[in-house]
Amino acid sequence: MQHEGSDHDIAHVRWIDVEGGKLPVRSIGSGPVVLFLHGWTLDWRIWLPQSPLARGMQIVFPDRRGFGGSTAPPLLAAERDDINAIADQFGARKFALVGLSQGASVALDYARSNPERLNSLAVIGAPLHRLVPESGDVPEIDRPALSDLVRAGRLPDMIGQWRCHPLTQVNGQNRALLDEILHDYDGRDQLVDQDALDISLSGLRSLPVPTMALAGENDSEWRKEVAQFIGANIPHAIAKFVPDAGHLANIDQPATVNALIQNFFENNSSKED
């Protein structure tokens, strides 16, 4: 284990063995474990605005496989096992889970396969492509076009286009943080063909984990529809919208999102963590 400084706190860094490689996992604070999963093209630093939560819990920030400093190859279907490996390293028989965007899909996939390990679940800007159709003929993200740029050796062009996308627009105070993260994105996940996670309606409706679905009020209409869909179809779920926030609501309005997460988890966490 080593210590790493940040603009906010000191993070403990562990390298955790998973299938195919290792994941760097940072942690701050002590108490009940809360594991945070970043979104596509991002890494653990997107959660730096959530550092104040460490005053009442142990917050755990991995670089997901295929991103950041991880050496494990990208494979969405393997991430549920990664989450178990991380929780086991922290001695957390039960814990809370937060997922952002693509990380929200991973979190929902984990919850349906390992519900007995979760006290509670929060997802921010979650996608559910197979359950909530996007309106119109143009997809929200033209992933094939972006991947074509990466595979053609034009990663800077891909990042430039993605940085102009509505989903990556953030309030000024955290623009530099997002720019730093996207500058370091290496695109390796787009060099691998893999299937999307298949989250079914029956799986959501049978999920026993208390769940909160968040979306920024300025996120896309589709992402807000997904949050409402989750709130309506998971038995113990609520949907909430974050004022003056876009897709990356956790960095647009960190104080609001932190309060929502803390209150929800405190009200739903058991003592078996």
N, C-alpha and C positions, 0 to 999 in steps of 0.2 A: 504494500500500500504506500502511496505517496500523497503529498499535499499539493494542492494547486490553488493559486490565488485567482480571484475574479474581481470584477468591479464591485461586487456585492458582499461576498462571503468567502470563506475558505472551504473548498470542496475536497473530500477524501476520494481518492481515485483507486479503484480496484480493476484488475483485468480478470474477467470471468470467462472460463472455457465453455464454449458452446460447439455445436456441430459445425465443423469446418474452420474454426478459428477462435478468436477471442473478441470480447466486447469490453471497451473501456466504460466503466460505470462510476459516476460521481455521486457522492451523497453528502448531505448537509443536515445537521441537527440530530436529534434523538427522539425516541418515542415511537408511536405507531408508524409503520412503513407505508409510504405512498410512492408508487412507482409511476413515472411520467414517460410517455412515449411520444417523441417528436414526429412531425409530419414529413412528407416527401420533400426532398432536396435540402432538408434541414439537419441539424444535429442537436446535441444536448443543450447548447447555449440558448436556444429559443426559450428555454424555461428559466433563464436567469431572473426575469421579473417575478418569478414565483419563489425566489429565495426567502422572502420574509416568512413564508409558511413554515420554515424550519424552526421557528420559535416554539411550535407545539407538536412537531412530528418529524420523523426522519424522511426527508424527501430524496428520492433516488432517480438520477437522470442517466440512463444509458444512451450511448450512440447505438442505434439499431443496426442490425447487420446490413451491410451494403452502404452505410453512411458514416460520415465523420471519421473517427480513428479506428473503427472496427475493422478487424481482419476477416471476419466471417462473411461468406458470399451472400449476396442478396437472395432471399427466399422467404416470401411472406408466410408460406405454410409452416415454416420452421420456427416462427417467432413465438408461438405459444410455448414451445419447449425452452426458448431463450428466457422467457418471463419466469418460468418455473426455476430455471437455474439461477437467475438473479435473486429471486425471493429466497431460495434456499440458502444462498450465500449470506443473506442478511438475517437468517434465522426466522423468517416471517412465515409461519404456517398459514396465517391469514393476513391480508393486506388490502389496501385500496389502490385503484388503478385509474390513471388519467390518460386519455389519448387525444391527440390533435390531428385532425384531417386524416391522412393515411394511417397515422398512428391510432386514430379512433377506430378505424376498421380492424386493425390488429387487436385493439382492446376488446371490441365486441366479439371477435373470433375467440379470444382467450376466455371471455366470460361464458360463452356457450359451452366451451369444452372443459373448463375448470371452475365452475361456479362455486364449488365448495371452498375455494381458497380466497374468495373475495368478500370483503366486508361491504364494499360499495364501489361504484364505477361512475366516472364522469367522462363525457366525450365532448369535444369542441369542434364544430365545423365538420361533423362526420359526413362521409359519403355512403350512400346505399344504392348503387347503380341498378342492382337487379330488383329492388323492391320499390323504389321511388323513381319513376322515369323522369329524365330531364325534359323540360318543355322546349319546343322548337326543334329545328333541324341541326343546329350547330351545338356540339358538345361544349360543356363548360371549359374543359381543358383539351386541347388538341394534342394529346400525348404522342400519337404516332409522328406528328410533324416535329415535335421537340426531340423525340428519340432519333429521328432521321438526322437531325443536326449533330447530335452527339456521335452517332455511328459514322458520320462523315468527317469526324475530327473537328467539328465546329462548336465545341463546348462553349466558348465565350459568346457566340451568337445565340445559342440556346439559353444561356443564363440571362443575356440581355433581353431577349423576348419574354422570358418568364418573369423578370423583374418588372416589366411593364404590364403584367397581367393584373386584372382587378383583384385576384386573390392574394397578391403580394403587396398591396398598398397598405401602408401602416401610418399611424400618427407620427409626427416628426420626432418625438422624443426617443423613439426606438428604431428609427430608420437606419442609423449607423450600425446597430446590432444586426439587423437583418441583412444589410449589405455585406457585412463581414462574413456572416454564415454562408450566404450564397456565393461569395467570392471563393470560398474554400470547397464548395461542392464539386466533386470530381466526375459525376455522371456515370459511375460504374454500374449502378443499378439498372441503367437503361441499355446496357449491353447484353442483358440476360432476358430471355423470354420466359415469362412465368404467368401462371393463371391467377386471376383475381380471387380474392377470398369469397367463398360462396356462403353468404349469411342469409338464412331462410326466414320467412315470416313465422313459421312454426318455432324456429329456434329462438326468435325474439320473444314470442308470446309465452314460451316456457321458461324464460330466464328469471330466476328467483332473486337476482342481485338488485338492491336498490340502485337506481340509475338516474343520473342527471344529464340531459342533453342540452348543451349550450350552443348558441350561435350569435354572432354579432348582428346587431340590427342592420348594419350595412353590408353584411355578407350577401352572397347571391340568394335569390329567391329560392333556388333549389335546395341549398344547404339549410335554409330556414324551414323549408317543407320537410326535409329529412329530420331535423330536430323535433318538429311537431309529430312526425310519424313515430319516432322512437318513444316520445312521451305518451303517445296513444296506444302503443302496442306492447311495450314491456310492462308487466303487471305493476311493478313498484317504481315507476319512472315519472319524472317531471321534465318539462321543457321550459327553458328560460332564454330570454334574449338580452344581450348585453348592449346597453345604450352607447351610442357614439363609438362603435367598434365594427371592424370589418371581419374578414375571415380569420385573421390572427388576433382574435379577441384578447388572448392572454397577454399580448404585448401592447395592444392598443389601450386597454383598460385593466392594467394588472391589479389595482386595488380592488376593483369590483369583482373580477374573476377570482382573486384570492379569497375574498370574503365568501363568495358563493361556494367555492370548493371547501373551505374550512368549515363553514356551517353545515353543509350537506354531509360531509364525512363525520363530523362530530356527532351529528344526530343519528347516523346510521352505522357507525363502527361498533363492533363488539369488543370485548376485552381480550378476545383470543387472537392476538396478533404476535 
